Amino acid sequence: LATMLEQTIKVVLAHLPWNSLIVASHPVHVPAMAFLSADMDYKPLRFSARLAEGSGTTSLPPWFQLDADSGLLMVTRQPLPSELPLRLRVDLKHAEGKVAEASCGVTSEQIGSSSAPWCMAIAKVAQFYHDPNRLHLEPGVRKALHEHFGEIYDVGGRAPREVPLGAWLDVAARILRLLRSTAGAGHAILAAATPSIGAGGRPAPRTPTR
């Protein structure tokens, strides 16, 4: 589940509608966790952006900004059609230097409400999470995840909620952190599996786990 959510976040970041980065009430930050390995999973000290290879220039356009301390992505004006799409590489830096790289893209799409790609993308993740035949979770873990998923997905209506991009990324990063934390603490997050068969056609005894 964590891997599925991580990949979903990366796909969303690769296709950011320009107008989603201009709404000050819902700031969009680079969710560094989706790009960091488990042993490096703490907030970067520094963010720096550059254009992706093949862009023809290394300078960022004047209408795009990245806050070096917080990873905040901003668009200050509507880009011209010829200025999009914008493909970026964001370097994530710890005290020892660069530890990861995030790929981001700004597109010419103007998305609103439930048609937003991030709203639609969470549906597949939520369906996997809510299927007990595909994913076994400890009750406490499932309850905590249920509360967070409820902010971006209507469980009863089985539909994504209309959430701005910045708010969606914040919740998705929170869920990802919870999944990694519970896995690191040894709590059960197990994919459903068919028990092995022992002698006489009976299920083989399970090895006790801590």
WORAGI-V182789 format. One record per pair of residues at least 12 apart in sequence whose ideal C-beta (glycine too) atoms are under 6 Angstrom apart, sorted by sequence separation. I is the first residue (numbers start at 0). J is the second residue. D is the distance in whole Angstrom. If there is no record, write none. Layout:
i: {I I}
j: {J J}
d: {D D}
This chain:
i: {31 62 88 89 62 62 89 62 87 151 48 86 46 151 84 85 150 46 8 45 60 84 125 9 46 83 8 147 125 147 5 121 121 51 51 122 121 48 49 29 48 118 140 28 28 46 47 26 27 140 45 117 43 44 113 43 44 112 137 117 137 20 136 20 21 20 135 135 17 133 39 132 29 31 17 35 34 34 29 17 13 14 15 16 12 13 18 14 16 16 16 11 11 7 7 4 3 0 27 25 27 30 26 25 32 25 30 32 19 8 4 1}
j: {43 74 100 101 75 76 103 78 103 167 65 104 65 170 104 105 170 67 30 67 82 106 148 33 70 107 33 173 152 174 33 151 152 86 88 159 159 87 88 70 89 159 181 70 71 89 90 71 72 186 92 164 91 92 161 92 93 161 186 167 187 72 188 73 74 74 189 191 74 191 98 191 89 91 78 99 99 101 101 105 102 104 105 106 103 104 109 106 108 109 110 117 120 120 124 124 124 128 164 163 165 168 165 165 172 166 172 175 164 171 175 178}
d: {5 6 6 4 5 5 6 6 4 6 4 5 6 5 6 4 5 6 6 6 6 5 6 6 4 4 4 6 4 5 5 5 6 4 5 5 5 5 5 4 5 4 5 5 5 6 5 6 5 6 4 6 4 6 5 6 6 4 5 5 5 5 6 6 5 4 5 6 5 5 5 6 5 5 6 5 5 5 5 5 6 6 5 6 5 5 5 5 4 6 4 5 6 5 6 5 5 6 6 4 4 5 5 4 6 5 4 6 4 5 5 4}
